[in-house]
Every structure is written in C-alpha cells, then in structure tokens.
Amino acid sequence: MLQQKEKLPQKLANERASGEPWVWLTGMGLTVGLLMVFALLAVILYNGVMAFWPKPVVYVQLEPNSEQGILGSNTMGGEITEQRSRRVQRPGPDGDPVIVLLPEWQLHVGNKDKYGFAFKYIDLDDRQVKTYPENALKIERLEYGPAFGEPVSLNLDGQPPLPATAPNFREAFAKAVKEFNERRARIRQIEKFEIGDINYEMDKLRLRDRRLTRQFGPDNVPSREREAIDTAQAKLQDKYQVLATEAQNLRAQQQASKLVISLPTGGENIIAIGDIVHYYFPNQMSFIDRLAQFTHAVFAFIVDEPREANMEGGIFPAIFGTAAMTLLLSIIVTPFGVLAAIYLREYATQGPFVRAVRIAINNLAGVPSIVFGVFGLGFFVYMVGGFIDGGNPTPMPAMGWWITALATLACFSLAIAANFFFGQTNSPDTAALVKKIQQISPVLYVVGGCLLAVAIFTCPYFSGLHQDRLPTPTFGTGGILWCALTLALMTVPVVIVATEESLAAVPRGSREGSLACGASKWQTIQRIVLPASAPGILTGLILAMARGAGEVAPLMLIGVVKLAPSLPIDNYFPFVHLDRKFMHLGFHIFDLGFQSPDSEAAKPMVFATTLFLIILVVVLNLTAIIVRERLRRKFATGAF
C-alpha cells in the first residue's frame, strides 16, 4: 500500500511532464501567428508610408559605351525606388560561364511623355558618377506622371521669358502655379457643378416630356405644356453656352504659359503651367521640409480624386464609397440578424424545422462570396431593380391578386396569434392545441413570406418608379444599395449566431425575476434580455463589418466601378442616391495591382491604398468596440 502511494505522485509527475511540451507548442503557435500578423502590418505600413515620403533626385553618369542609356544619353536621373540583385552569366577564370549576382537600381525617371516609360533599371557596376543637383525639380502633373529636371525658364503668357537664374524666378513660379491651380478649380466648379445643375434640369425636362408623351400621345401633348418645356430648355441651353464658353477660355489660358526644364538626359521638356499640380525641390529639403511635404502628400491622397488610370491623385471617392457601403451594410444586417436570432431562441418551438434553419444558417456562412455576387446580380439587380424601374410587364389579374393578398394576411395573422396570443393561454384543455399551432407557426411564416413576394412582384397597381427613364435602367443596374444588401445576406449568419449566443448567456434568474414581477415575455426580452445581450450583438456586428468591408468579388458584379463620376450623396433630390455605382478600396487595390497599364508606377499606390483600407476597417471596428464596452460596463453593475 505504501509503495502504491509513493508511485502515485511519480506517475502524476510523469503525466504532467509529458503534457508540458504540448502547452509550449500551443504557445509557439500563437507566437508564430502574431509574428505573421505583425510582419504583414509592418510591410504594409513601411511601403505605404514610403510611398509619400519625398526621395532625393539623383543623376547617374553611366560608362561611355553603356547600353542602358536613354535617348542616346549616358546620363539619367530620377528617384531610387528599389535596390536588388539579378543573376547574370559572366565568363569565369577558366573561360566557362558562371552565374553571378549583379546589383542594380530601379530609377523612377519620370518624363513619360518624352521617354515612353517611367522606370529604368541600371547596373551598379555600369555607373561612374552619382550626383544630387541642387536645382533638381520634381513636378506632379495631371498627365504622364511626374517630371524630373532642372528649371530653365518660365514663359508666362504675354510676358518675356524669365530665366531660372533670375532672383525672382521661384517667387514668380510659385505665384503662377497657385494662380493656375485656382483657375483649374474654377473650371472644375463650372463643369461639374454649374453645368451639372443645368444637365440635371435638362434631364428633368426630358423626363417630363416623355411622361406627357406617354400620357397623351406624341401628337396630343397640350400646347401650353410643350411651349413651357421648349422655353425652359432654350433658357438652359443659353446658360450652358455661356458657361461652356467660359470654361473653354479658361482652358486655353491654362495652356498659354509654359515652364521649360532641362532633362537629365539632355534636351528640354516644355510643360504647361496648367498641367502642374504640385512641385518641390527635393535635394534642398531639410527633415522638416520633407515632413511637411509628406503631410501634404498624405492629405492630398485622402481628399483628391484619382487620375491617370488611378495611378495618380487620391482615393477620396473610394474611401467614401467603402465607408458608406459598410455603414449601410450594418444598418441592414443588424435588425434582420437580431430579429431572426430572437425568434429562433425565444419563440420558435425547437423541432426539425428550426434545426434545419440553423443548419442552413451555418452552411450559408461557408458559401463562397462570388456565389452571393451572382445571386445579388440575378435577384436584386435584374429582378428587384427591374421591378422598381418598370413594374411587372405581366401582372396578375386584380381578383387573383386580392386573393393572394388576403391569403398573405391570413398566414401572418395566424402565425403571430400562435406565438403571442395562444402562448398566453394556460388552460390545460387547450395546451395540446396551442402546442400544435405553435409548431406550424414557422411554416405559416414561410408560406406568408412567399405569398407576400408573389403579391409584390405581380401587383397590377404598380407600373414602376422610373418608367420614363427606360430603357436606361436606374435601379435595374448595379448600385451601392444592391451591394449592401448582398453583403448583408452574406454576413447575416455571423450576426444571428453571435446574437443567439449572447441571448443564451443572459442569466436565467433575470428572466424569471422579470416574469415573476408580472412582465410579459416580450417585455422581458425588450427590457431585460436585449440590453444585457447588446455587447454580444455588437460583437457579431463588428465581425460582419470586418468581413463585409474587405469583400471584393461580389462587388465586382453588382455595383463597384473603376472610376465613379459622382458620389452617392450630392445636393440633388433625394440627396442620397442608392442606385449609383461607387468606388471601393478593395477593388481599387485589385485594379491597381492587376489591371494597371504601368505596374511599377501602381505598386506604391497599392500599398498606400491597402494601408488606408486597414485604417478604415480599424476605425469602424474601434467605434463599435467602444460602444460595446460602454454597454458592457453599464449592464455589468446594473440590477435587473
């Protein structure tokens, strides 16, 4: 017996020792996972920040007989964007070829309108001299990317050329660039807003004319209405001609003044002042100047619109579209997910039907996102959107429609009564009947929903909201609303599961205490269960937002575009246009990475856009997390 007692602690010690490696293995797995996440974030952060940090402009003198020169010149200049090594074959000591690593630079040479390309690789053993000219200038342009060179002269319209050696050259150049940028802003104001207002009014008149033509016939439109439309169109046309002439004159002034720069390869490049967005002398900048330029570049990237096939400019429309779609997704998915979870957890009789619904919800969470995109395109865009635009071309007869509507009302009435009215009956004689009615209530809800869909889509009293615009679709094409609904359908299982778990976590004593005080079941759910489970519901919402904000595949089918002409919000009634297409940061990254005409120029933009997508998702999630923590603290000490 004593020997058994002595062996027992030794056995436990051996079992404990044998389990320790597995504990350390789990810790190692966590550490590896965290290191991978931090490494990914570090790579994105570094490359995203370096995309905006101003780099010095270097001039490189190559060997006299080098084959890597540009336009016959052995001098090239630009920004060093990458240093790497490549494998080349060289003759070895014994004459046999050997593989050696040859270091090389990638130079962003710019001046694409002159060279035909923007990037160039040079071998480090092929260069002789590397210099940093003090007057080297980097110019950000509307087209053809940046330009590098040294200023030669400033040729303002109606004035003699001002050489770069003049004392007031930089002051005059800065004043000219500011003036021309203000003129460009005025052109944008005219073309996008003032002429946009005229186009909006012209479109209203056109739709009014089509509506009258459909109502009275092409030859029977009242003359008073026709004259009013023609008069209004003539006035708008006169206003348009005045604004178009002003914009044309301003554009001519934008091209009248020129800046002449000397290229690193020799020769000159003449740049219109109206094409210059921003400029700076990178080789004369201190650290404070570089920090100021970095701040300016980041701010411009956030607030400007994209240009040059999305490789230049900013990403404001993409940021706005991503945030708007994510918020709209949250507004749609939360009530549907919470109501479905409340019914499944609190009201539905647990049986084969409810188990089948839960299995379907779990399986729905694993369906590939592109499948949801195909469904959204077929159901939301073509079916629902087409119905909103023009109604059903073959509606149901009036008598059949009224029978369908009454059957829908009967199904929903019986289902609601089964849950809320018969559920309050405590008579033993009716208990069996109530149980049977409650068991068929889910079927009544499903049948009622199907009948409701049939009644809506075959309604003979609805001919569409935008019939005057047909055959041009309004809601019958991709838009931000359909994208939000599709992603809401994709993420609703996450909200349902999280809500059910949070409802189940509410203490049973809280429910029984509320019922004992005379509260009904719905009052208990509304005032006790839902407030206590709010943090868990918000957790599901956070997960849904995180997944929805990063999805791209469904959006490519149902609403996202490379470049949106306008935002979903403007000053035209109804001010919020859910039918419009929009830009998305995820699709912006895909477009830059795989569809850009210049992959090297798009590479910094890819990292910068990825960084801002991560920041946007983090900001949205942090907002929900802060709200969740406040609710958690509020109800942690509350008395039910």
RAJOMO-V828735 format. One line per field, one symbol per residue. phi: phi as a letter, one per 30 degrees, with the letter a starting at -180 (. if undefined). psi: psi as a letter, one per 20 degrees, with the letter a starting at -180 (. if undefined). Layout:
# RAJOMO-V828735
phi = ???
psi = ???
This chain:
# RAJOMO-V828735
phi = .ddddddddddddddddddeeddddddddddddddddddddddddddddddcddcdcccccddecdccdchicccbblcdcabbbbdbcbddecjddbcbccdbcccddihddcciacbbcbdddcccbbbbedcdbccccdbiidbclcdcaccddibdecdddddcdddddddddddddddddddddddccddddddddddddddddddddddcjdccdeddddddddddddddddddddddddddddddddcdcbccbcdddjibbccdddcdcaaacddccdddddddddddddddddcdcdahhidbicbeedddddddddddeddddddddddddddddccdddaedddddddddddddcdedddddddddddddddddddddbicdbddeedddddddddddddddddddddccddddcdddcdddddddddcdddddddddddddddddcddcbcjcbdddddddccdbeadddddddddddcdedddddddddddddeddddddddddjddddddddccddedceeddddddddddddddcdbedddcbldbdbddaddbaccediccddddbcbdddddddddbbddbddddedddddddddddddddddddddddddddddddcdcdcc
psi = ghhhhhhghhghhghghhighhghghhhggggghhgghgghggggghggihippqqpppporqhkqjjrpkjqjpqqapoiqpaqqpqpqpahjiqpqpqpoqqqopniblhhghiriqppqphiiqgqpqnphjppppprhqjarpqapqgronqpjqqpoqiiqhjghghggggggghhhhhhgghgghhgghhgghghhhghghgghghghgiqhjjpphggghggggghgghhghghghhgghgghhhhhihqqppqpqhjraqpopphiipgqqrnhijprhghhgghgggggghhgirqqrlkjirbakghhgggggghgghgghghghggggghgghhhhppoahghhhghghghhhijpqhhghggghggggfgfgghghgjaphmrqqgghghggghhghgghgggghhhhghhipjphhjggggggghhihhhhggghgghggghgijpijpjqilhhiqjoqfikrqrhghgggghghhihhghgghgghhhhipqhhgghhghhjjqrghhgggiggghhjghhghghhghgggghhiqhghhhhkhqrgophrripajppkgoniiqrrqqhghgggghhijpinhghighhghghgghgggggggghhghgggghghghgihjqp.
